[in-house]
Amino acid sequence: MSRMPSLFSPLALTRVLTTLPLAQGDVDYQVARRTDPDLLPGLLTRGKAVVILVRRGRVAVPRGQSLLAPRRAGRIRLATIPAAYLADALGLDRSGPAPEALYYLGSRQGADYLALDLGLLEGTCPPGAGEAGRLVDKGFDWVGLDGFAPHASPRQVGLATSAVCLSNWQTGQRFCPLCGSPVRAAQAGWAQTCVGRGVSHTLFPRVEPAVITSIVDADDRLLLQHNRAWKEGLVSVCAGFVEAGENLEHAARREAMEEVGVPVGELRYMGSQPWPFPASLMVAFKGRALDTAVRTDGEETLSARWVSRDDLVALIARGDMELPGRATIARSMIQEWYGSDL
């Protein structure tokens, strides 16, 4: 395969990533409804909402479907339970409060979507309500977003991503980071209320921005690296968290210097997607290397190499190189550079 002449920028034909696996949902969040105290009890008791289940970073799918995911695209879906059944299991009536473990995900074409967090249910529900977890936790398999996203519809992936993000935050932060007092879920799961020290204040989910950069040289070769924490043969592109007081572009260039010793000049924004492991937002760039000499840090990054498209195909065919999973933004970035799916 011929190389691009150096007089053209290898970033000139960079495409924005419009179909990232975890950023395709089409559900309307209906933000204005979240503060309505009747929203969750009303949706449950009227029996029209669709309820999905989340637990410790995983979502429920019908029993047996998790076995299909590695082999058949489009054959996996979220398990759902009727809202009326859940209301009966929780012992709710329209005048009673909904459990903290219930999140409002939004609506689409007349359907409202809820998520029940079984991991949070036992510790936050009134006495006896935790029995609902045992009533609904039957006949399901549990899969992570990395296994679910490549094999489900965009709408279902969007719902699952929102549910996992809220669950990770609500279960991971049970005390106020400002005063240490207990918190309660608020705004249909999208906030928390702390009343410590007699002053009520509202907390919102924390999002940790990270940059990820596919670095190319003047001959349009791609720089791939292997990190110490990864299994043998797995490679990806340069990534890291944004430091306090730092903008995204500075972070992308700093991480490239720290991990592979390559100075990066021109940058092009490619897209972003949530990465709830547990609370990141991955922001993707494509950058042009100003120097091709590679100097890995030996601590986090063990090795890095430039590859052409022919090199990449040959390395994968021999089993010497493995790409990131299909739910990752890194996989989409590598495929954008290559020009097609891999």
N, C-alpha and C positions, 0 to 999 in steps of 0.2 A: 504494500500500500504506500503510495507516494506521500512525502511530507509537504506540509504547507510552506511555500516560500517565506523567508523571514521578513520580507518587506511588508507583509500583511500581519496585522495583529491576530494572534490565535484566539483572542476574545471577541473578534468582530461578529462572529455568528453565534455567540452564546444565546441560548434559548432560556426564557423564564420557565421554571418548573411549575406547570399549571395543574398537574394531577398528582401531587404528593400524597402518599398513602394515608396519612393521618390528618390531612387538611382538605377533605372533600365534602364535608357534611353540608346539607342544604336545609337544615332545620332552623326555623326562626326562634331565637332565644326568648322572645317575648319578655324582655327585661322589665318592662313596666309592671308586669303581673307579679313579680317575685315578692313584693312587699305586701301583697294582699293576704291577710291571715286566713281567709277562707279558701285560698287557691288549692292547697294540697288536700285538706279534708273534703272540699267540694268535688275535686276530680276523682277522689277515691270512692266517695259514697254515691256519686252519680254513675260510676261504673263505666266511663267512656275512655279512660286513659289507658295507654299501653305501658306496662311496667316491665322493665328489664332488671336484671340482677347483676350486682357487682360485688366482688369480695377480694380484698388484698391485691389489687392490681389486675384481677382477672374478671372476665365476664362469662355469664352462663350461656351455653348453647345446648340444643337438644342432645340427649345421650347418643353417642356414636358419631356425631358430626365432627368432633375434633379429630377423628381418625381420617376424615376425608380431606382436611385442610392441606396436608402436605402434598396431595396428589391431584386434587381437582379444584381449579379456580371457580369461584362463584357458587360453591355448593355448601357454604356454611352461613348460618344466620343466628341472630340472637334468640335465645329463649325468652318468651314473654308469658306473663300470667295476667289474668283478668283483674282489673282494678277492684271490682266488687268482691272477688275472692280474697284479695289482700285486705280490704277493709274489714271483712268478717274475721279474718285471722288475727288482725290487730285489735279487734273489738272497738272499732271507731264508729262514731256517728257524726253527723255534719257539724255538731256544736263542739266536738272535742278536738284537741290539737293533734296534728299529724306528728309522727315520730321524727326525731332529728335525722334518722338514717334514710329519709326519703328526700330525693332531689328532683327538682323540676328541670327537665332538659329542653323544653320548648315545644313548638307545635309545627305541623306541616299538613296542609290540605285537610284541615278540620280535625286532625288527630293530635292529642296531647301525649307527650312522652314523659314518663317518670322513671327514676332508677331507685331501687331499694338496695341499700348497702348492708349486706348481711354481716360483714365484718364489724360494723359499728352498731348493729341493731341491739345485741344483747346488753351492751353497757350503757345505752342511752334511753331505751324504752321504759315505760312504766312497768311495774312488776306484772309478770304474766304475758306481756306483749312480746317478749323475746321468743315465745313459743311459735310466733309467726315464722321465724327463721327456720325452724324444723318442719313447719308445714309446707313451705315453698321450696325448701332445698332438697327436692327429690327429682330424680330423673334427669339430671343435668350433668354435662361435662363443663369444666372450667378452662378457659384458654386466655393467654395473655394477648395484648394488642399486637405483638410482633407475629404471633401465629394467626390471629383473626383478620387483621387488616388486608393482607394480600388476597383473601379469598371471600370477601364480603362486599356488599354494595356500598357505594359512597355514603348513603344516608345511615346505614347501620354502623359503618366505621365512625362517622361523626358522633353518633349517639354513644357508642362504646368509649370513644376517646374522652368525651365530656364526663361520662360517668366515672371513668378511672381517675381522671384529673381531680374531680371533686372528692372522690373516695380517698385518694392518697393524702390530700390536704386535711380533710375532716378527721381522718383516723390518726394522722401524724401530728396534729396540733390540737391537743385537748386542753392546753393551758395558755393563757395570754402571754405572748413574748414580751409584753411591756411591764406587766405587774405580777405575773405568775398565777393569777386567779383562774378558776375553771371557766371554760367558754361553752356557749350553746350555739348550735347551728341556727342561722337566720337567713332570711331572704331566699327561702326554698332551697337551701343548701349552698348558695353562692356567697355566703358571708358567715361571720360568727359575731356573736355579741358577748362582750365581757362587761360585767358590772362590778368588778373589783374596786375596792376603796371608795365605793359609793358613787363612782362616776361611770356611766355607761359609755362605751365606745364600740365602734364597729371595725372588724378586721376582715380583710379580703385575701383571697388566695395569693400566695407568693409565687412569682414566676421567675426562674433563673435563666437569663439569656445566655446562649452559647453560640459561638460562630463556628462554621465549618466551611473549609475552603478547598476547592479542587484547584491545584496549582499546575499550570502548564508552562512549557518553555517556548522558545521562538520557533521550534520545529513541531509544536503542538503535541509533544509528548506529555503524559500525565505522571505526576509524582504520587506514588502509592507507598504507604508505610505500614510497618507492623509494630504494634505496641506490646509491651511486656505482659499486660493483663489478658491478651487475646490468645486463643488457641493457635496452634501451629498452622501457618499458611494463610491465616486470615489477614487481609489488608484493607485499608480504607484511606480516606483523605484526611488532611490536617484539621483538627478541631480542638476547641477548648472554651472555657468559661470566660465571660467578659468581666474584667476587673472593675472595682469601684472607681467611678469617675472617668471611665474609658468609653470611647465610642466604638461602634462595631468595626469600622475599618481598621482602627488602630489595633483592636484585639486580633483581627485576622492576620495582620502583618506581624504582630508580636508573637503569636502562637507559631507561625511559620518559622520564625527565627529561633524560637526556643526549642521546637521539636525536631526540625530538620536542618536548621542553619541556612535557610534559603531566604534572601531578601525578596519581597514581593512588591511590585509597583502597582500597575493598573488593576483595579478591582471592578467586577460587575456583579450586581445583586441578582440572585437567581430565584429566591423564594424562601419560605419559612414554613415550619410545621411544629406543633406541640410535640414534645417528647417526654411523656409523663413517667420517667424512671429516675426520680419521682416527679420532678416539676420543672423540666427545662423547656425552653423554646429555642429550637435550632434555626439559626439564620444563615442561609447559604450564600456564598460568594464564589466566583471564579476569579483567580488571580494569575497575573503573568509574572513569572520568575525573572529577576534581574541577573541572576547568576545560577548556574546549574550545579555547582559544587554542593554536595550533600554532606552535612555534618550532624548526625543524630546525637541526642543528648546521652544515650546509653542508659538512661534511667527509666524514663517513660517510653521513649521510642527506641526500639532496638535496631531497626533497619529501615531503609527507604531506598527506592530505586525509581528511575524514569522508565516508562514503558511506552512503546508505540501501540497502535491498535493491533498490529500483527503479534507483537510480543504478548499482549494481554490474552489474546485468544489461545496462543500456544501454551502459555503458562497455566491457564485454566484447564485446557484439554489434557495436559500432563498430570493434573492434580497437584501442581506446585503452588497454586494460588487459589484462594477462596474469597469471593466478594461478600460484602455485608448483606444482611437479610433484606428481603423485598419490602419490608415495612419502613426501612431506614431512608432518611434523606440522602445519605451517602451513596446508596445504591442508585438512586435516581440521578445524582450528580455524575457518577461514573458513566451511566448509560447515556446521559446528555452529551458527554464528551465523546463517547464511542459512536453515537449516532443511531443507536437502536437498542432494544432490550437485549439483555445478556442472560 
